[in-house]
Amino acid sequence: MKIEFKALTNADLPLIKRWLEVPHVKAVWDSELEVEESLDKHAVRMESNFVKQFVVHVDGVPIGYFQYYWAAKVGGGWWGGYGDDVVGMDMYLGEVSYLGRGLGEITIRAFVEMLFRNDQVQQIIVDPHPENFRMHRLLTKLGFENRGDILTPDGEARLFAFHKKSFPGT
């Protein structure tokens, strides 16, 4: 199985729009926004030096969205206390026909590996909704530490962290 993370481009925005309208994505991604507002956020982030967005492809088929961001440089300082070596990541699989096949685990593991190949990245944080229990179990299985509930500008979340020193092969 070939996993690729391709930088998000304007040509991908119709695909992102379609995924944002899928119920399981809408429930966890910008749920308080209209689809067009969320799509605008994606477009603006393409110009960012601190947020990097990708479409994940499995065997050449685009199936989902991933992003990472430098925690200390985004969010107006609400990730305070994190150093320049910490990135946050967010993701969703948008193609319904690819759900339930273990691809969440495979793609997240591949993304973590990609991030940790960058010498500047020493820690990865993820903040899923506190009731997204499937994601909590998956992150724990992958080695992320559950840091408990937090309040973010997007609402309540559960914080998970993974240190590079805990990653196999580092």
C-alpha positions in Angstrom: 0.0 0.0 0.0 1.4 3.4 -1.0 0.6 6.4 1.3 1.4 9.9 0.0 0.7 13.3 1.5 0.4 15.9 -1.3 0.3 19.6 -0.5 -3.2 21.0 -0.7 -3.8 23.1 -3.8 -6.7 25.2 -5.2 -7.5 22.2 -7.5 -8.2 20.2 -4.3 -10.8 22.6 -2.9 -13.8 21.0 -4.6 -12.8 17.7 -3.1 -12.4 19.3 0.3 -15.8 20.9 0.0 -17.4 17.5 -0.8 -15.7 16.0 2.3 -16.7 18.9 4.5 -20.3 18.0 3.7 -20.0 14.3 4.7 -21.8 13.9 8.1 -18.9 12.1 9.9 -16.6 15.0 8.9 -19.0 17.8 9.6 -19.5 16.4 13.1 -15.9 16.9 14.0 -14.5 19.5 11.6 -15.5 23.2 11.8 -19.0 21.9 12.9 -20.0 25.5 13.9 -19.2 26.9 10.5 -21.0 26.8 7.1 -19.1 24.6 4.6 -18.1 27.7 2.6 -16.6 29.3 5.7 -14.6 26.2 6.4 -13.5 26.0 2.8 -12.3 29.6 3.0 -10.2 28.8 6.0 -8.5 26.0 4.0 -7.8 28.4 1.1 -6.3 31.0 3.4 -4.1 28.4 5.1 -2.5 27.5 1.8 -0.6 30.8 2.0 0.5 30.2 5.6 4.1 29.7 6.7 2.9 28.0 9.9 0.1 25.7 8.8 0.8 23.0 6.1 -2.1 21.1 4.6 -2.2 17.9 2.7 -4.5 15.5 0.9 -3.6 11.9 1.8 -3.6 9.5 -1.1 -3.8 5.7 -0.7 -2.6 3.9 -3.8 -3.2 7.0 -5.8 -6.7 7.7 -4.5 -7.3 10.9 -2.4 -9.1 9.8 0.7 -8.6 12.5 3.4 -7.1 15.6 4.7 -4.2 16.2 7.1 -2.6 19.4 8.4 0.1 20.3 10.8 0.9 23.6 12.4 3.6 25.1 14.5 1.8 25.4 17.9 3.8 28.4 19.2 3.0 30.4 16.0 -0.8 29.9 15.5 -3.9 30.5 17.4 -3.1 34.0 18.8 -1.1 32.4 21.6 -3.6 30.0 22.9 -1.1 27.2 22.6 1.0 29.1 25.1 3.8 27.3 26.8 4.8 25.2 23.8 8.2 25.6 22.3 9.1 26.1 18.7 9.7 22.3 18.4 6.0 21.3 18.9 3.5 20.8 16.0 -0.2 20.1 16.2 -1.9 17.9 13.7 -5.4 17.5 12.6 -7.0 15.0 10.1 -10.0 13.4 8.7 -10.8 10.7 6.2 -13.4 12.0 3.9 -14.1 9.1 1.5 -16.8 7.0 3.1 -15.9 3.9 1.2 -12.5 3.9 2.8 -13.7 4.0 6.4 -13.5 0.9 8.6 -10.5 -0.5 6.8 -7.8 0.5 9.3 -6.6 3.4 7.2 -6.9 5.9 10.0 -4.2 4.1 11.9 -2.1 3.6 8.8 -2.3 7.2 7.6 -1.8 8.8 11.0 1.3 6.6 11.6 2.7 7.6 8.2 2.0 11.3 9.0 3.7 11.0 12.4 6.7 9.4 10.7 6.9 12.1 8.2 6.7 14.8 10.9 9.4 13.2 13.0 11.8 13.1 10.0 12.0 16.9 10.5 14.7 17.5 13.0 12.8 20.6 14.3 9.8 18.5 15.4 10.2 17.0 18.9 6.6 16.7 19.9 3.2 16.3 18.2 -0.1 17.3 19.8 -3.6 16.5 18.8 -6.8 17.8 20.2 -9.9 15.8 19.2 -13.4 16.4 20.5 -13.7 15.0 24.0 -16.4 12.5 22.8 -14.5 11.3 19.8 -13.7 8.0 21.6 -12.6 6.2 18.4 -9.9 8.8 17.8 -8.9 8.7 21.5 -8.4 4.9 21.3 -6.5 5.2 18.1 -4.1 7.9 19.3 -3.5 5.9 22.5 -2.8 2.8 20.4 -0.3 4.8 18.3 1.6 5.9 21.4 0.1 9.3 22.1 -0.2 10.2 25.8 -3.7 11.4 27.0 -3.2 14.7 28.7 -6.8 15.3 29.6 -9.5 17.7 28.7 -8.7 21.3 27.6 -10.7 24.3 26.4 -9.7 25.6 22.9 -11.1 28.5 20.8 -13.0 25.8 19.0 -14.5 24.4 22.2 -13.7 21.5 24.5 -11.1 19.0 23.4 -9.0 16.2 24.7 -5.3 16.8 24.4 -2.9 14.0 23.3 0.9 14.3 22.9 3.6 12.2 21.4 7.3 12.9 22.1 9.9 12.0 19.4 12.0 10.3 22.0 9.1 7.8 22.5 8.8 7.1 18.8 10.3 3.8 17.7 13.5 4.3 15.8 14.5 7.6 17.2 
